[in-house]
Structures are given as structure tokens and as C-alpha cells.
Amino acid sequence: MPTGSKWQQLATEAMNPRSRNLDTLNAGEVVEVMLLDNRHVLAAVQREKRRIARGAEMMAEAVRQGGRLIFVGAGTSGRLGVLEAAELPPTFGIAPETAIAIMAGGPQAVHRAKEGVEDDYDEGARALRRLRPRPSDVVVGISASGITPFVRGAVTQARKARARIIGVTCDARSELKDLADVAIVLSVGPEVVTGSTRLKAGTATKVVLNMLTTTAMVRVGKTYGNLMVDVKSNSDKLRDRARRIIGTVSGLASEDAEVLLTRAGWSVKAAILMHEAGVTRAQAESRLRVEPRLRKLLGRR
């Protein structure tokens, strides 16, 4: 076996004994191997639940302070960060500039793989520096292997700016652990296809990012119960959801909910507050600027 490789000892590069004869299996058998292998994903996430909760509180505090959530990665890890940053504004009503993704190779690398860009430590540092990071920001460094130079460069630059750092990796010996305020290590084991971290590692990473951001948004008042009351009602589907949320909370029929939402500028939160507290749109918006948690404004437990 070749020696002297810095990747050879990585957990993400290990061979999976359960898939050693993968190319001899039929389609159903390959699916069964992958299905059984994915059982390790939730177990790995479960082991990190306390650190995930700490990271989520850190993110919530950043949003409260007007800071940003900056996701940094390369390859699959970078694309998962892009996905997270893209979906937060419409789901939770945050400003697009509050959730930002830095992808090794730039926007073009999201749709087509650009090999080698992950190896550029200096470009990672420059990419983060261009955002002028602040202490109120949280930078999420995502690297399955934990040694991606682009991510290390960005995270090191974030550390210099005193931004808070969450590291998400699948290798317990990752250098991210030394750079991060919260290090989430997902020990998912070797992949069905050796080294293909778009598989279990990618799945576990996506689960963690979902938990981090959703928990953070809930903590800053972006939901009422499990309803996304800060949703941006900018499509037929989302406008329908807004009407249904109004109906669930206030008991209004769909037509009446639409009238109320129109008066509220299609702000679900403002509409609910207007109806439940008997206030004007201006009053509702004023109260929400001071206290974004709808349950507290309504005095409900």
C-alpha cells in the first residue's frame, strides 16, 4: 500500500468492509448495502447533540446582534453551505445578507465541480476577508476531511477577526477542532464508495446544518409553535401557506385571512398581531421590531 499520503489516514478515506464487493451486487443489493450503511448517520448526529445545541445558540445570538451566518466549504460541503444560506431568507424572513455562503471556486463551482480550488488556503482567507468579518458574525467551516486548505484559510481569517466559529467535520483528528469555538465531529465511518463524502458524510452534514439553523431561527422567534410565521409570501404556494397559518392561529376562513394579510402587507406575524391584539399594521410592526417573538407579544404560554 502506498505510504506518505496525508489523506491515507483520514477516516473519510477508509475502506468500508461491507461494500468491498460492491461491483458484484445487483441494484437491489447495492441499495440494501447503502440503506444499512446510512443507519450510522443519525447515530453520529446523536452523539453531537450537545455541541449542535451550543452552536445553534451561538447562531441565534449572532442574529440577535445583527451579525451574519457565513458558511464556508468546498465541493459537497460547500454546496451544502450554499443550500443552507439560500433557504434561510424565504423560510424565516431574514435578510439575504444575514446568511452568506462562500464556495471554493466561486458560484460556478456550485453547478460544476472545479477540482483543485479546495487546496488554495490563501484564497479561502481572501474570500472571508472580502466579507469584512466582525465579532458579531458566526462562521461555519464545513469540511468532511477536516483538512481542506480553503476552509482552514477562511476559518483562520475569521479567528483573526474575532468572529465565532463552528466547525463541522467527519474526522475526529480534524484541525478544525483547534480553530472552532464549537467543533461538531460526525464519526459516520467509511463510505460505501471509498472516499465519496457526498454519501454518509454529506447526509450527516446536511442533518446538522438543518438542526443548527432551524434551532437558531426558532430561538430568535421565527416560528410560532411549528408554524413559519416569518415566511416570505412571494409565491402562490407560500401565499396559500400564509393563509393557512392565519387560519390555524386565528380561526379565520381563507378569504378573511387574505383580506387581513393584504392589510398587513402579507406579513403573517403582523397580520396575526393585528387580529389578536386589535392593533393597526403600524402598531404591529412597531411592536415586532422591539420583540420578534409572537408568542410573547400575545401573552401566551
C-alpha positions, 0 to 999 in steps of 0.5 A: 500500500502506498505510504506518505499520503496525508489523506491515507489516514483520514477516516473519510478515506477508509475502506468500508468492509461491507461494500468491498464487493460492491461491483458484484451486487445487483441494484437491489443489493447495492441499495440494501448495502447503502440503506444499512450503511446510512443507519450510522448517520443519525447515530453520529448526529446523536452523539453531537447533540450537545455541541449542535445545541451550543452552536445553534445558540451561538447562531441565534445570538449572532442574529440577535446582534445583527451579525451574519451566518457565513458558511464556508466549504468546498465541493459537497460541503460547500454546496451544502453551505450554499443550500443552507444560506439560500433557504434561510431568507424565504423560510424565516424572513431574514435578510439575504445578507444575514446568511452568506455562503462562500464556495471554493471556486466561486458560484460556478463551482456550485453547478460544476465541480472545479477540482483543485480550488479546495487546496488554495488556503490563501484564497479561502482567507481572501474570500472571508476577508472580502466579507469584512468579518466582525465579532458579531458574525458566526462562521461555519467551516464545513469540511468532511476531511477536516483538512481542506486548505480553503476552509482552514484559510477562511476559518483562520481569517475569521479567528483573526477577526474575532468572529465565532466559529463552528466547525463541522467535520467527519474526522475526529483528528480534524484541525478544525477542532483547534480553530472552532469555538464549537467543533461538531465531529460526525464519526459516520465511518467509511463510505460505501464508495471509498472516499465519496463524502457526498454519501454518509458524510454529506447526509450527516452534514446536511442533518446538522446544518438543518438542526443548527439553523432551524434551532437558531431561527426558532430561538430568535422567534421565527416560528410560532409553535411549528408554524413559519410565521416569518415566511416570505409570501412571494409565491402562490404556494407560500401565499396559500401557506400564509393563509393557512397559518392565519387560519390555524392561529386565528380561526379565520376562513381563507378569504378573511385571512387574505383580506387581513394579510393584504392589510398587513402587507402579507406579513403573517406575524403582523397580520396575526398581531393585528387580529389578536391584539386589535392593533393597526399594521403600524402598531404591529410592526412597531411592536415586532421590531422591539420583540420578534417573538409572537408568542410573547407579544400575545401573552401566551404560554 
